[in-house]
Amino acid sequence: MIVFDLECINGHSFEGWFEDSDTFLQQQENGQISCPVCNTTFVEQKLSPVAVKTSSHSLVEDRTRAHRTAMVELTEKITDFVEKNFENVGADFTKEALKMHYGTTEKRNIRGSTTAEEDRILDKEGIPVIKLPLPIKSEEDLN
């Protein structure tokens, strides 16, 4: 019997008991593991402070590496899409979003930055905003 610390996509942590790591992987692939809080089946194994090394290479390591690679690829696709389809208004994001919300300027896709106070203003005004941690391009990438 093996115990894994697990976490769902919504950040809920819990533990699961399995016959072995292969059983965990099989149940995970079949969607048989669900979060006891929100019932999502998007569950991953968390790093545990206690680990037993049984071999130099494992299926869990392969799975973790594959998930990281997929996340990097997805992040790059999202970044490319946002950069190509959203006008960068920089620190004027809140001002531009408010103008569009109240109809003083034409609606369009914009991106930029906000402060915590500006986030509260946008929320209070009912303006939906999605925060994405996009990488900052170096000066030579901008030319």
Buried (B, 14 or more C-beta within 10 A) or exposed (E): EEEBBBBBEEEBEBEBEBEEBEBBBEBBEEEEBBBEEEEBBBBBBEEEEEEEEEEEEBEBEEBBEEEEEEEEEEBEEEBEEBEEEBEEBEEEBBEBBBBBBEEEEEEEEBBBBBEEEBEEBBEEEEBEEEEEEBEEEEEEEEE
